[in-house]
Amino acid sequence: MQYLSTRGEAAPRDFEGVLLAGLAEDGGLFLPESWPSLSAAEWRGLRGLPYAELAARLIHPFAGESLSFETLRRMTGEAYAGFGHPAIAPLVQLDARCFALELFHGPTLAFKDMAMQLLGRLFDHALAQRGERITIVGATSGDTGSAAIEACRDRSAIDLVMLHPEGRTSEVQRRQMTTVLSPNVANLAIQGSFDDCQDLVKAMFNDAPFRLEMRLAAVNSINWARVAAQIPYYAHAALALGAPDRPVAFSVPTGNFGNVLAAWAVRQMGLPVERLIIGANRNNILARFLASNDMSMRPVEPSLSPSMDIQVSSNFERLLFELLGRDGAATAAVMGRFRAEGRMPVPDAAWREATGLFHGFTLDDAGTLGEIRHLWQAAGYLADPHTAIGTAAARALAPEDRSIPVVVAATAHPAKFPDAVEAAIGLRPPLPPRLADLYEREERYSIATPDLGTVEALVRSHARRN
Ligand SMILES: *Cc1c(COP(=O)(O)O)cnc(C)c1O
């Protein structure tokens, strides 16, 4: 399997090349040259498989010659062995037609573990074969950092340095990062904002000698391997509810468009996905796009669902490329104008095609609290603020055909956002037993000013130690 860049200029790469590169050299994102497609009989044959086995079978066509099936199956087995639920991604029925697909039973209680746990192993394997090491640097406002740290801790070919804004993550989020005392993990608390952290990471990548010296790599959500690793849970849910013989709809609380892109991918692979519902908080660039072809940047405003507080949904470029008939030059032109003018000129025909499948929904903080309360009172279900936006969106925009089930991606455990849950229902959700001692664990991190020289010196001393 070869991968193409959405901007049409970068040379094609195989799965391993795409895994290690992240972004293409022309600034585009990688996509498979064609979508693996399964027949209805082949889909039926996958029903009932254990999650890790299904994941290996569905990811393997994307890996192609880069990985043997046996190696991949060993990795998916290990990746999901530490999850806190035997079903890995259980489906919980909420009402007559709506289901929560719980993606938060991994080590850091958010759906990012579903992909990141595999990604860490894929990186380690590829690097060991090449006899190489890398230094992963990243900036986080919360969930991504802890998922990356859990995925990369103790891996022999990886050093990881994660930057977070000092005092601006929740205490649960900070402790999930800083209590990992593995020698290959370092946390830097930057005396500044999340944007300062992100600017420092960009500056390190733009410092070519430093980038080369440290062999810098990234694990952000534009990495294709992360999207690929999210495909199996949508297939798992659809198969359990009767696909390919019965259509399904998915409702996905969305930020960077990575998670919902994987739901779209299972449709490309032949499953009958009738509708894709995108839930947003007040940072609703995608919902505005779907309502009126208005994809325009606005300043980010904080909300109760911080993992969806975004200005731009980076992974949307992959859908755009498909909507533009896989024309790399046209995609590059649209993205260039978006960056220059802050507004994306999506051609009308492409917009219409998108709105035939995707529907957008916006919910503010008061509505989110109301939905958490509603789920608790009507179904006895405890939802985090991100998931609640997904369930409200599902009720508002489900297909008219009531025989079509709607699966909501439950993206975080309610205990990860205890303040919002308490504000809604007056109860503080407890951490699951394996994290119950989080507040007693020893923390380790360095504090640094947002200064490139200082931060590079800290990264260098950390990477050199190993
Ligand atoms: C990252 C995240 C999202 C957004 O997912 P995208 O793939 O960026 O659209 C939603 N909810 C939670 C809890 C997250 O951590």
The ligand as a Tripos MOL2 file, in Angstrom:
@<TRIPOS>MOLECULE
LIG
   15    15     1     0     0
SMALL
NO_CHARGES

@<TRIPOS>ATOM
      1 C1         -9.2740   14.6970   21.1500 C.3       1 LIG1
      2 C2        -10.6610   14.6250   21.7080 C.ar      1 LIG1
      3 C3        -11.7970   14.9380   20.9180 C.ar      1 LIG1
      4 C4        -11.6810   15.4300   19.4940 C.3       1 LIG1
      5 O1        -11.2540   14.4340   18.6160 O.3       1 LIG1
      6 P1        -10.7390   14.8170   17.1430 P.3       1 LIG1
      7 O2        -10.1960   13.5590   16.5840 O.co2     1 LIG1
      8 O3         -9.6660   15.8540   17.3480 O.co2     1 LIG1
      9 O4        -11.8900   15.3470   16.3780 O.co2     1 LIG1
     10 C5        -13.0550   14.7840   21.4800 C.ar      1 LIG1
     11 N1        -13.1990   14.3840   22.7630 N.ar      1 LIG1
     12 C6        -12.1430   14.0910   23.5540 C.ar      1 LIG1
     13 C7        -12.3830   13.6900   24.9680 C.3       1 LIG1
     14 C8        -10.8360   14.2010   23.0650 C.ar      1 LIG1
     15 O5         -9.7870   13.9100   23.8680 O.3       1 LIG1
@<TRIPOS>BOND
     1     1     2 1
     2     2     3 ar
     3     2    14 ar
     4     3     4 1
     5     3    10 ar
     6     4     5 1
     7     5     6 1
     8     6     7 2
     9     6     8 1
    10     6     9 1
    11    10    11 ar
    12    11    12 ar
    13    12    13 1
    14    12    14 ar
    15    14    15 1
@<TRIPOS>SUBSTRUCTURE
     1 LIG1         1 GROUP 0 **** ****
